[in-house]
Amino acid sequence: MKTTSQPLSPGDSASHPRAGPALMIAALGVVFGDIGTSPLYAFKETLNPDHGIPFTPEAVLGLLSLVFWGLIVVVTLKYVVFVLRADHDGEGGILALQALARKAATETKAAPWVLQLIAGLGLVGSAMFYGDSLITPAISVLSAVEGLEVEAPGLQPFVVPIAIAILIGLFAVQRRGTGVVGRIFGPVMLLWFLVIAVGGLQQVMREPQVLAALDPRHAVDFLFTHRAQSLAVLGAVFLAFTGGEALYADMGHFGARPIRLAWLFIALPSLVLNYFGQGALVLGNPAAIDNPFFRLFPPWAVLAMVVLAAMATVIASQAVISGAFSITGQAMRMGYLPRMRIVQTSGEAIGQIYVPGVNWLLMVGVVLLVLGFRSSSALSAAYGIAVSITMVTTTLLAGLIAYKLWRWNRVAVVIGTLVFALVDMTFVIANSLKIADGGWLTLAVAVMVMAVFTTWATGRRLGLQAAEAERLPLAPFVESLAADMPHRIKGTAVFLNPDAETVPHALLLNLKHNQVLHSQVIVLRVQSCDTPRVDARLRIEAEQLGHGIWVVTARHGFMERPNVPEFIRILAYQKALACDSMTTSYFVSRASVGDDRLPQMNPLRRALFSWLQRNAGRASDYFQLPDNRLVEMGQRT
């Protein structure tokens, strides 16, 4: 476990047991799956005749220039150079960025509205990710299977069934974990990038004039020439950048340096060569506009490319599905979601988890999307709006960190943040044109997720406030036991309680109904912190109150799953306590908040909160308590 207690400076990276080319190749499989498969559909959509732009060599060069300079500005400069510096104890992602920004604002005593803004930006970015998690598997797998139509148009009716079969199989194997499959992700994606680079390079060598698109004036001329259609086209151009946010989200797995190297020396050159190759192809053969990616390759290689593309899109889909699991776990630990069942799929990597409820919801949503839209071109209308909004939130939070925590030159930070935000907002506006054609779907998903986030957090806070008024102070209660000590029995009783200073409700019920007290009593508060992982030296804080009663606070980071038996083992080691696992019982209260305790919430949100309470996971699953040593008691506030 990493034991960093001081904040990392900008640009520091978490150390990692692996290094060098092996780690860089592994990063290809996890980090670049989404953006690496964008050539399957992105350039084709920029040439869509529905945009109303005549097909001319100047238009092709302008579109290629927009794609190239977008990859440079949005992905390379913003994410690779700037955002990857926001290292929160080696972790990345929107919630890690939110926690780091909140820490910066707290340390500098920022106004309360700044803290509220930070919380809101983090939740919006997280909610948008769920919409992205629905679209990415559907559009990626569909675009790969559509390659069958290039050489065998008669297979067109089978494209949707094949795509659905692949997707159902992908979600079905999630419960087995990604450890075994993950080992082949890197080599497969390395092969993918090499093949698409070679395919593009061949066409560039035949039509070298396409390299003129490296001149940014072609992009500017295109926007000025086609002002009326430019926003619609930018929405299609943005498809080439979707997946760029994964560079930061997956930083905790590999560190910033391997991701930077993999992008600069493998992913970026391969993508540029492939996009320019597609442009060169349509310049020489305008009929290839129907599917320029697969037409880059000779007929005998198309079927092999369909298979390779299917593998690459499965990897891209796996990345966002795993990301949805990770965000769900983080949101639970930060109090934005009720407890859900989480399965740890790896004994070595804590980040490899499986959330059954989220998995099956995603599967149903993805299958319905494929059945409803039936083609990657139709799905592209729903793609982009969620990702572009997430990019805006990332820019604002990273800018705040640079301003408040790193104390960079304030003028430079403000100007840089405004430039990146202007670019991001341009793409948000461009993608907003797609809302009526399907973009509303990802926004609707994000709104529903935001409603769940805010409703659960608010209801939980009000419930804790109501319960606080009825609780007894712990210290006076322990002192009163000396005057009338109940019968003591052998063993250790661990009472989980959200507050270390009040008497657990389960303890009161145990005394009332059983009239006994264990010889050793531990009142345990499990506290989630704003850091990805907690220093081992700061994990356990214990105080003895007398009569064999301890009050203990156990801390964990938002990237760690709380393990109460492990906390007790650490406590026993540190304090030399006799805590035999076979004679230790765990007492928890299953609290429910009545509607009368939620007057500040409207009836709809009260109904949602009640539903979330009824369907919340068991404490034994969340805290990893052994069922054969668990005593659960009800409590209604």
Helices and strands as residue ranges (DSSP letters): H 21-31, H 33-36, G 38-40, H 42-46, G 49-51, H 57-70, I 71-82, G 83-85, H 94-107, H 112-145, H 148-151, G 153-158, H 159-172, G 173-176, H 179-206, G 208-214, H 217-225, H 227-237, G 238-240, H 246-249, H 251-254, H 256-262, I 263-267, H 268-284, G 286-290, G 294-296, H 299-333, E 343-344, E 353-354, H 356-373, H 376-379, H 385-404, H 410-432, G 435-437, H 439-470, H 474-483, E 487-496, H 505-514, E 516-528, G 536-538, E 540-546, E 549-556, H 564-575, G 581-583, E 584-592, G 595-597, H 603-614, H 619-622, G 627-629, E 630-636
